Amino acid sequence: MKIKDAWIPYCCMLLLLPIVVFLLIASHNKPKTEWKRFVRKAESEGWTKKEVLGETGEYQAVLSCEGGGNKGGTVEAGWITDGVPHEKTYSNAFIKLLIFYKNETDSFVIAFEKDQE
């Protein structure tokens, strides 16, 4: 290899670097579809699925929260369908909510109930 040709491999690496970075970012932000595994996990922990609020589908992120109780505690679930916000309040129950964010505007919620011990 001649000295003047030594720059060619470095140029190839510099050209490939943005492509590799783009592919890594694109694969990380890929929508997820396996929301049912969260349902199975919650059910294995003793939760009973109460209802699904909104339209299920591919999601970008999920948030889990628990609360309420039989001593007057309340939990409010909020979801968005086609850009329209909805809400439901649960009273006097121990509730777990899985909130799935589908995109910037839509989400769906799966509500679980559990007897307090």
C-alpha positions, 0 to 999 in steps of 0.5 A: 500500500502506498502512503498516498493511498492510506487515507482511503480506509479512513474515508470509508470509515468516516462515510460509514459512521453516520449510517451506523449511528442512524441505524442504531438510533432507528432501531432504538426508537422502533415501535413496540408491539408486545404490550401483552407481555406486560399484562402477563407479568402483572397477572403473574404478580397477582393483579387481575385485568379490569379493563382496557381504556383506549385503542391498543397498538404499537407504543413507544413507551410505557409507564406503570403506577399503583395506588388507591385502596379501600380507605377512600383512595382514588386513582385517575387514569388518563388516555388519549384517542385520536387526540381527544383526552379521556379520563376515568377515576377508580375509588376504593380499590387497589389499582395498577395502571399500565399507560402505553404512549403510542405517539405524541398524541395517543395513548392507551391504559390497561387497568388492573385490580388487586385485593389489599392484604 
